[in-house]
């Protein structure tokens, strides 16, 4: 124990202070680099509004504090909280369905002093819960255990779908399924699930999806179907990205964003602003930063010495990537328009805090592992 | 660790987790490659396409309307100006859902169904990138109200536009005409080039001078390349090709005389027309058609309620000076006398028995003189003009014959356009054998000729023709083409342009006959038996003239004309023609008053007052005349 500690300390002498504070320096570096990128992009997309940048910086600061606080806890603590958090989340989701406030035709908000979206809790609670479920089991899980884990995943997914918020429910479902994946679920189950999904999709189309969601899909398949309505977003964002070329039009010089042709510039479509102003070079740089953070996250998960930590860490970082992929895919016309922010870059509220909480958990996994190694 | 199940195999689990992480990373990298290749496609392979689309978004070419030329009277008084007003306009290209936008705007501002329909008609065949007026003449309150919420309505904007304004309203409407929105027919009639010239223009001259000189007043369209934001607000102008203002027009018209004539007609409540001409040029000094209306009502699009108010039996929309055709009655007796003298049908000594009626040989029908018992046992041509003896002229007409009357009267400009700069001009009817054959499918009878002798029957003339024929006498036989416009002034280069004065010298023949006719006309006014004597009592100049009283309803042979029992619309039309001063004519006037009674007592006094004004009073008048408020701001140049 002492030996391991001393090697670790000598090895990480430069980060000794950060280490003691349970901060993983490379991960922090990647996050801060992305945050800087975000502030530049928000300043440009928001019409050179300093106020907007300040508000975003405040959110980042709050997120960093949350991350720092969570990093102080041992993974064991998260494991202990997991069932309670999951239960609270389910209760809130039920509350939303019965008492929730409606916004833009969907019930997502609940008022308990401050208005918040219970589905934000579930972004963390679902992977925590499924990881908790597998923590002591022999892996790969048996068929019954797999079914059990799927019940844990699908319950909140269905509840969120009822709000209805298809995009979030699918992503939360994904975060739970990633845990199942890392737990070693057999490939044949995965193939079977894919087959079932193939059957389910038409059923969803006719019985579950709302007209506006169908419209999004149809418009995605053919943006010209509605060039001034829903297709307008996709067309304008592709024009923005494409006209940026290799080197971009330069910071603050994107005509698509500055002249407001691009909708939702500083929130969901901020990637198009980056593409227009910084070009392919900027995009590759951004994706490299993301790749760095993801690789570091996977590395941390691999270092994890408990099943719970590993499954949770790997699932959180893969979910992070899925958000990136869905957002960029949507903005550049590969996927239908779903209202998802670009992690760490888009201007936006609660999602930053949730995301930073996830990074806090990753840091906790990374920096507390030796204490359990005896 | 917390091993409760013996079967948990840590080593196997670790290697399996490692394998799963590798798979996950692999998938992540494949998907990242997908994303990058997508951006590569957009930014490198399709760069040109998106670059162009981005430029098209950003840059638009707008047409810039030229400033319309102004119209002035002979002394440079402004008759038609451009006033700046606020309009609510829509650029169809920048709207997402046009019907919905219009619907939303109607919640904020009061916009009538009519205005919406007019707007929709306007945009039907016109380029979508220009803006079109939905509502004009916004009040300050409406402007303030809309400015606050404008950002919520992309495609809709407030514009300050120059709009035509006529300070003298109804007094000049039948000269200047009016403006209105370009309609579909007008648009379809334009060739491609003209359509481009009108790309930014929404109003076009509909009547009068505004219509006739549309191409001169309009000017040349300009254009600008602008960078706009998504709401179409201009961020900056990249390039600008300035429009060229239309030329200004200066008229022969004397505003004072025009207003005086309108006022005199209004005072007696008369419907009719007054045309005053400068005999030396053919320039029109005044051209009144009463009643008139306010052309400003039409500029921003007249409401159907206002329009209905104009559809009265008095027909204010009808331009009597140009389109009204009236029996000339006795006013053409001097001309007929001259034809008779010139053709040798009569001499100054020829006398005709006047029992108070005339009849054709072998025909019992009596054509009565207006004086039931006749003027004198025998009448010569001079006295017949002075006293307006009908019997003499019945006889004269038959002696000359319809063919020579027709040809002679053509010389005075009857039966043809005066050539005035008005598209609406009518020609009336100068009857002839051919005319009757084709129009009435009947041969010409001698009885038809009798009525022509006193300017009745089939013969109709416009007030313009009457004034012109008067000027021909005053001018010793030179007939000018009537002309409202004296010159065009290009405000940009200060170049003046005078339209060509066209004239026609009629075959005068022996000059004595013309003099004799003119002297007779002078004695109509100065002679003791002159029919216009009382009207011109005490005039400070010598005038020449001829009265006319036209029957509107033909009376039976034994029927008496009795104004008391006859419906007003069958009352006689009062006419007068004249010029002054006798020796060197400066003004020739024709007055036609519908259903006003006798020409000598009703039309002649008005001509007298106008001659007084034109020859004397206007030089004495101080600046006290009441001028309508002419707005100085917003006028062009």
HADDOCK unambig.tbl for C-alpha pairs under 7 A between the chains (distance, minus, plus):
assign (segid A and resid 137 and name CA) (segid B and resid 8 and name CA) 6.91 0.50 0.50
assign (segid A and resid 138 and name CA) (segid B and resid 7 and name CA) 6.18 0.50 0.50
assign (segid A and resid 138 and name CA) (segid B and resid 8 and name CA) 4.24 0.50 0.50
assign (segid A and resid 138 and name CA) (segid B and resid 9 and name CA) 6.95 0.50 0.50
assign (segid A and resid 139 and name CA) (segid B and resid 8 and name CA) 6.81 0.50 0.50
assign (segid A and resid 139 and name CA) (segid B and resid 13 and name CA) 6.26 0.50 0.50
assign (segid A and resid 182 and name CA) (segid B and resid 17 and name CA) 6.03 0.50 0.50
assign (segid A and resid 182 and name CA) (segid B and resid 20 and name CA) 5.85 0.50 0.50
assign (segid A and resid 184 and name CA) (segid B and resid 16 and name CA) 6.76 0.50 0.50
assign (segid A and resid 184 and name CA) (segid B and resid 17 and name CA) 6.94 0.50 0.50
assign (segid A and resid 228 and name CA) (segid B and resid 96 and name CA) 5.72 0.50 0.50
assign (segid A and resid 239 and name CA) (segid B and resid 50 and name CA) 4.86 0.50 0.50
assign (segid A and resid 239 and name CA) (segid B and resid 53 and name CA) 6.57 0.50 0.50
assign (segid A and resid 239 and name CA) (segid B and resid 54 and name CA) 6.03 0.50 0.50
assign (segid A and resid 241 and name CA) (segid B and resid 42 and name CA) 6.69 0.50 0.50
assign (segid A and resid 241 and name CA) (segid B and resid 43 and name CA) 6.43 0.50 0.50
assign (segid A and resid 242 and name CA) (segid B and resid 42 and name CA) 4.47 0.50 0.50
assign (segid A and resid 242 and name CA) (segid B and resid 43 and name CA) 4.16 0.50 0.50
assign (segid A and resid 242 and name CA) (segid B and resid 46 and name CA) 6.68 0.50 0.50
assign (segid A and resid 242 and name CA) (segid B and resid 47 and name CA) 5.28 0.50 0.50
assign (segid A and resid 242 and name CA) (segid B and resid 50 and name CA) 5.13 0.50 0.50
assign (segid A and resid 242 and name CA) (segid B and resid 51 and name CA) 6.81 0.50 0.50
assign (segid A and resid 243 and name CA) (segid B and resid 43 and name CA) 6.48 0.50 0.50
assign (segid A and resid 243 and name CA) (segid B and resid 47 and name CA) 5.76 0.50 0.50
assign (segid A and resid 243 and name CA) (segid B and resid 50 and name CA) 4.88 0.50 0.50
assign (segid A and resid 243 and name CA) (segid B and resid 51 and name CA) 4.22 0.50 0.50
assign (segid A and resid 243 and name CA) (segid B and resid 54 and name CA) 6.44 0.50 0.50
assign (segid A and resid 244 and name CA) (segid B and resid 43 and name CA) 6.31 0.50 0.50
assign (segid A and resid 245 and name CA) (segid B and resid 43 and name CA) 4.29 0.50 0.50
assign (segid A and resid 245 and name CA) (segid B and resid 44 and name CA) 5.84 0.50 0.50
assign (segid A and resid 245 and name CA) (segid B and resid 47 and name CA) 5.79 0.50 0.50
assign (segid A and resid 246 and name CA) (segid B and resid 43 and name CA) 6.18 0.50 0.50
assign (segid A and resid 246 and name CA) (segid B and resid 44 and name CA) 6.50 0.50 0.50
assign (segid A and resid 255 and name CA) (segid B and resid 58 and name CA) 6.95 0.50 0.50
assign (segid A and resid 256 and name CA) (segid B and resid 54 and name CA) 6.69 0.50 0.50
assign (segid A and resid 259 and name CA) (segid B and resid 229 and name CA) 4.32 0.50 0.50
assign (segid A and resid 259 and name CA) (segid B and resid 230 and name CA) 6.03 0.50 0.50
assign (segid A and resid 260 and name CA) (segid B and resid 229 and name CA) 6.17 0.50 0.50
assign (segid A and resid 260 and name CA) (segid B and resid 230 and name CA) 5.50 0.50 0.50
assign (segid A and resid 261 and name CA) (segid B and resid 229 and name CA) 6.97 0.50 0.50
assign (segid A and resid 261 and name CA) (segid B and resid 230 and name CA) 4.99 0.50 0.50
assign (segid A and resid 280 and name CA) (segid B and resid 39 and name CA) 6.79 0.50 0.50
assign (segid A and resid 280 and name CA) (segid B and resid 40 and name CA) 6.95 0.50 0.50
assign (segid A and resid 280 and name CA) (segid B and resid 43 and name CA) 6.60 0.50 0.50
assign (segid A and resid 298 and name CA) (segid B and resid 21 and name CA) 6.88 0.50 0.50
assign (segid A and resid 302 and name CA) (segid B and resid 18 and name CA) 6.64 0.50 0.50
assign (segid A and resid 329 and name CA) (segid B and resid 35 and name CA) 6.74 0.50 0.50
